[in-house]
Amino acid sequence: MLNVPERALIIKRKKFYELKSGIEGIEALMAFDSPFGESEEFVVYGPYFDLESLNAVADFLVKIGLEYWDDFFDLKEDRPGWCSLVVGPAEGEAGE
């Protein structure tokens, strides 16, 4: 399980690392050199996106070959500080 910040991108790790240009491109686009968090299944970037930046990175991921929803999705909703969200693989989906 992996904690997820507000306004984040959750990307399937295997697919993301298959596209080396994805790593270099997203880091250049967002001007940082590491994700918020990483597990065996997911890479999470955030929480420092405004919606325009989040949409730009999502568009970039589609451009390099990731499919929205099948390979990644965005979490745009704010939440109160007393609530945290975690992401993990659905039952039967580990290793996808």
C-alpha positions as CSV (number, residue, x, y, z in Angstrom):
1,M,0.0,0.0,0.0
2,L,1.2,3.5,-0.9
3,N,0.1,6.8,0.5
4,V,-1.3,9.2,-2.1
5,P,-1.2,13.0,-1.8
6,E,-3.8,15.4,-3.1
7,R,-3.6,16.3,-6.8
8,A,-1.5,13.2,-7.8
9,L,-0.8,10.9,-10.7
10,I,-0.9,7.2,-9.9
11,I,1.0,5.2,-12.6
12,K,1.5,1.5,-13.0
13,R,5.2,1.0,-12.3
14,K,6.0,-1.7,-14.8
15,K,4.5,0.2,-17.7
16,F,6.1,3.5,-16.6
17,Y,9.6,2.0,-16.4
18,E,9.2,0.3,-19.7
19,L,9.1,3.8,-21.2
20,K,12.4,5.2,-20.1
21,S,11.5,8.5,-21.9
22,G,8.6,8.7,-19.5
23,I,10.8,9.0,-16.4
24,E,13.1,11.6,-18.0
25,G,10.2,13.5,-19.5
26,I,8.0,13.7,-16.5
27,E,11.0,14.8,-14.3
28,A,11.9,17.5,-16.8
29,L,8.3,18.6,-17.2
30,M,7.8,18.9,-13.4
31,A,11.4,20.0,-12.5
32,F,12.0,17.3,-9.9
33,D,14.0,14.1,-9.8
34,S,12.0,11.6,-7.8
35,P,8.4,10.6,-7.3
36,F,6.4,11.2,-4.2
37,G,6.3,7.4,-3.6
38,E,6.9,4.1,-5.2
39,S,5.8,0.5,-4.5
40,E,6.2,-2.7,-6.5
41,E,3.0,-1.8,-8.4
42,F,2.8,2.0,-8.6
43,V,4.7,5.2,-9.0
44,V,3.0,8.3,-7.5
45,Y,3.8,11.9,-8.4
46,G,2.3,14.8,-6.5
47,P,1.1,16.7,-4.5
48,Y,2.5,19.9,-5.9
49,F,0.4,20.0,-9.1
50,D,-2.1,22.7,-9.8
51,L,-4.7,21.4,-12.1
52,E,-3.1,22.9,-15.2
53,S,0.2,21.2,-14.4
54,L,-1.5,17.9,-13.6
55,N,-3.3,17.9,-16.9
56,A,-0.1,18.8,-18.8
57,V,1.7,15.8,-17.2
58,A,-1.3,13.5,-17.9
59,D,-1.2,14.7,-21.6
60,F,2.5,14.0,-21.7
61,L,2.0,10.4,-20.4
62,V,-0.6,9.7,-23.1
63,K,1.8,11.2,-25.7
64,I,4.6,8.8,-24.8
65,G,2.3,5.8,-24.9
66,L,0.5,5.3,-21.6
67,E,-3.2,4.9,-21.6
68,Y,-5.3,6.9,-19.2
69,W,-7.2,4.6,-16.9
70,D,-5.4,1.4,-18.0
71,D,-1.9,2.6,-17.2
72,F,-2.5,5.7,-15.0
73,F,-5.1,8.0,-13.5
74,D,-5.1,11.3,-11.8
75,L,-6.5,12.2,-8.4
76,K,-7.7,15.8,-8.5
77,E,-9.8,16.2,-5.4
78,D,-8.6,18.0,-2.3
79,R,-9.3,16.4,1.0
80,P,-9.2,17.4,4.7
81,G,-6.0,17.0,6.6
82,W,-7.5,14.4,8.9
83,C,-8.1,12.0,5.9
84,S,-5.4,10.0,4.1
85,L,-5.7,7.8,1.0
86,V,-3.6,4.8,0.0
87,V,-3.4,2.9,-3.2
88,G,-2.7,-0.8,-3.7
89,P,-3.4,-3.4,-6.4
90,A,-7.0,-4.7,-6.7
91,E,-7.4,-8.3,-5.7
92,G,-6.0,-10.5,-8.4
93,E,-4.2,-7.6,-10.1
94,A,-0.8,-7.7,-8.4
95,G,2.1,-7.6,-10.9
96,E,0.1,-6.0,-13.7
